[in-house]
Amino acid sequence: MNHMWPALTVLLSLVIVPGERFTPLLGLSVIISVAAISLANGRDMLHTTDKLSVMPYLLGGMAGICWAIYCTLMARWRNWVHHYATSPIGFLMTGAVAACIALWRSEWQPLTPPMIGVIIFTALGPWGGGYMLWELALHRAPISTLSLMGAATPILSTIWLLIAFAATSAAPVTREQVFTLTAAAAMISLAVILGRINLMQKNIERHK
């Protein structure tokens, strides 16, 4: 559910961000991206039988909504927010909340040197670097096109997980999974291309 934020961001931008408007091509792009994300990540949710296991999806959905609102507001007031680095503030708040929860639950575990290395790597690269680049892009790129590109995130993350599973033999990788992810990646690529065409058409109309 958390991975539905790209489509939510596009829909919110049509209402909140000046200059964004709905077109049939943009609508088709959103539908294709949602279908691709559902194809790549929806299998486990469809097979959920335990009522208690629905809660993570609800929390993930709430996280997706919050992130979509954040991205849309960043695009709405980009002339103001580009003077401030909001991502580091978010990182500090997240770390503080995690530390409070760990202390409250008395589950603070000592970190080994390899664990510290992994934390530093992910903080500088995939997490910290990725979020900072995304924030910089929100100040510059059209929000609708950028969000469609962001829809590739769940596809790529699932592909990397399968590669990790195959490399470590932690879990078997089936042909069905490979086919599903290949189809989802192709659909996301098509959605981004359609979004780009939509942006080009909008720019042509603007300069007439």
C-alpha positions in Angstrom: 0.0 0.0 0.0 2.9 2.4 0.7 4.0 2.0 -2.9 0.8 3.7 -4.1 2.2 7.1 -3.3 3.2 8.0 -6.9 -0.4 7.8 -8.1 -1.6 9.6 -5.1 1.0 12.4 -5.7 -0.2 12.8 -9.3 -3.8 13.0 -8.2 -3.1 15.5 -5.4 -0.9 17.7 -7.7 -3.9 18.2 -10.0 -5.7 19.9 -7.2 -2.9 21.6 -5.3 -0.1 22.4 -7.7 -0.7 25.4 -10.0 -0.2 24.6 -13.7 -1.0 20.9 -13.4 -4.1 19.7 -15.2 -5.7 16.4 -16.0 -5.3 14.9 -19.5 -6.4 11.5 -20.8 -2.8 10.6 -21.5 -1.9 11.5 -17.9 -4.8 9.5 -16.6 -3.7 6.5 -18.7 -0.2 6.8 -17.3 -1.5 6.7 -13.7 -3.7 3.7 -14.4 -0.8 1.8 -16.0 1.6 2.6 -13.1 -1.0 1.5 -10.5 -1.5 -1.7 -12.4 2.2 -2.3 -12.6 2.8 -1.7 -8.8 -0.2 -4.0 -8.0 1.2 -6.7 -10.3 4.6 -6.6 -8.7 3.6 -6.3 -5.0 0.0 -7.2 -4.7 0.2 -11.0 -4.7 1.0 -11.3 -1.0 -1.8 -9.0 0.0 -4.3 -10.9 -2.1 -3.3 -14.1 -0.3 -3.6 -12.6 3.2 -6.0 -14.7 5.3 -5.0 -13.5 8.8 -7.1 -10.5 9.8 -4.3 -9.3 12.0 -1.9 -9.1 9.1 -4.1 -6.4 7.5 -2.7 -3.8 10.0 0.7 -3.5 8.3 -1.1 -2.7 5.0 -3.2 0.0 6.7 -0.1 1.6 8.2 1.7 1.4 4.9 -1.3 3.1 3.2 -1.2 5.9 5.8 2.6 6.3 5.1 1.9 6.4 1.4 -0.7 9.1 1.9 1.6 11.2 4.1 4.5 10.9 1.7 2.2 11.9 -1.3 1.0 15.0 0.6 4.6 15.9 1.5 5.8 15.6 -2.1 2.8 17.6 -3.4 3.3 20.4 -0.9 7.0 20.5 -1.7 6.1 21.0 -5.4 3.4 23.5 -4.5 5.8 25.8 -2.6 9.0 24.9 -4.4 10.0 28.6 -4.6 10.1 28.8 -0.8 11.2 25.3 0.3 14.3 25.2 -1.9 15.9 27.5 0.6 15.6 24.8 3.3 16.8 21.2 3.6 13.8 19.4 4.9 15.2 15.8 4.5 17.8 16.1 7.2 15.1 17.4 9.6 13.0 14.3 8.8 16.0 12.0 9.3 16.6 13.5 12.8 12.9 13.3 13.7 12.7 9.6 12.5 15.9 8.7 14.5 14.6 10.4 17.6 11.3 8.6 17.4 13.0 5.3 16.8 15.3 5.9 19.8 12.4 6.8 22.1 10.5 3.6 21.0 13.6 1.4 21.6 14.1 2.9 25.1 10.4 2.6 26.0 10.3 -1.0 24.9 13.7 -1.8 26.4 14.8 -3.3 23.1 17.9 -1.4 22.5 20.5 -3.8 21.1 24.2 -3.2 20.9 25.5 -2.6 17.4 28.4 -4.7 16.0 30.9 -3.1 13.6 29.3 -4.7 10.5 25.9 -3.4 11.5 27.4 0.1 12.0 29.0 -0.1 8.6 25.6 -1.1 7.0 23.9 1.8 8.7 26.5 4.3 7.5 26.4 2.9 4.0 22.6 3.1 3.8 22.5 6.5 5.4 25.0 8.0 2.9 23.7 6.0 -0.1 20.3 4.4 -0.7 18.4 6.2 2.0 20.0 9.5 2.7 21.3 10.1 -0.8 18.1 8.9 -2.4 15.9 11.1 -0.3 18.1 14.2 -0.8 18.2 13.7 -4.6 14.4 13.3 -4.6 14.0 16.5 -2.6 16.2 18.3 -5.1 14.2 16.9 -8.0 11.0 18.1 -6.4 12.3 21.7 -6.6 13.0 21.4 -10.4 11.0 18.8 -12.2 7.2 18.6 -13.0 5.6 16.7 -10.2 3.4 14.6 -12.4 6.3 13.3 -14.5 8.5 12.9 -11.5 5.9 10.9 -9.6 5.5 8.5 -12.5 9.2 7.9 -12.5 9.0 7.3 -8.8 6.6 4.4 -9.5 9.6 2.5 -10.6 10.8 2.4 -7.0 8.8 -0.6 -5.8 9.6 -2.5 -9.0 13.3 -1.9 -8.6 13.3 -2.7 -4.8 11.5 -6.0 -5.5 14.0 -6.9 -8.2 16.9 -6.2 -5.9 15.3 -8.4 -3.2 15.0 -11.3 -5.7 18.6 -10.8 -6.7 19.6 -10.9 -3.1 17.6 -14.0 -2.4 19.0 -15.7 -5.5 22.6 -14.8 -4.5 22.3 -15.9 -0.9 19.9 -18.8 -1.5 17.7 -17.3 1.2 14.6 -18.0 -0.8 13.8 -19.6 -4.1 13.2 -17.3 -7.1 10.5 -18.7 -9.5 10.0 -18.1 -13.2 6.6 -16.6 -12.3 8.3 -13.9 -10.2 10.7 -13.1 -12.9 8.0 -12.8 -15.5 5.8 -10.7 -13.3 8.5 -8.3 -12.5 9.6 -8.0 -16.1 6.0 -7.2 -17.1 5.7 -4.7 -14.3 8.9 -3.0 -15.3 7.7 -2.8 -18.9 4.4 -1.2 -17.8 6.2 1.3 -15.6 8.5 2.2 -18.5 5.4 2.7 -20.7 3.8 4.9 -18.0 6.9 7.1 -17.8 7.0 7.4 -21.6 3.4 8.5 -21.8 4.0 10.9 -18.9 6.9 12.4 -20.8 4.8 12.7 -24.0 2.1 14.4 -22.0 4.7 16.9 -20.6 5.9 17.6 -24.2 2.4 18.3 -25.4 1.8 20.6 -22.5 5.0 22.6 -23.2 4.0 22.8 -26.9 0.6 24.2 -26.0 2.2 26.7 -23.6 4.5 28.1 -26.2 1.9 28.5 -28.9 
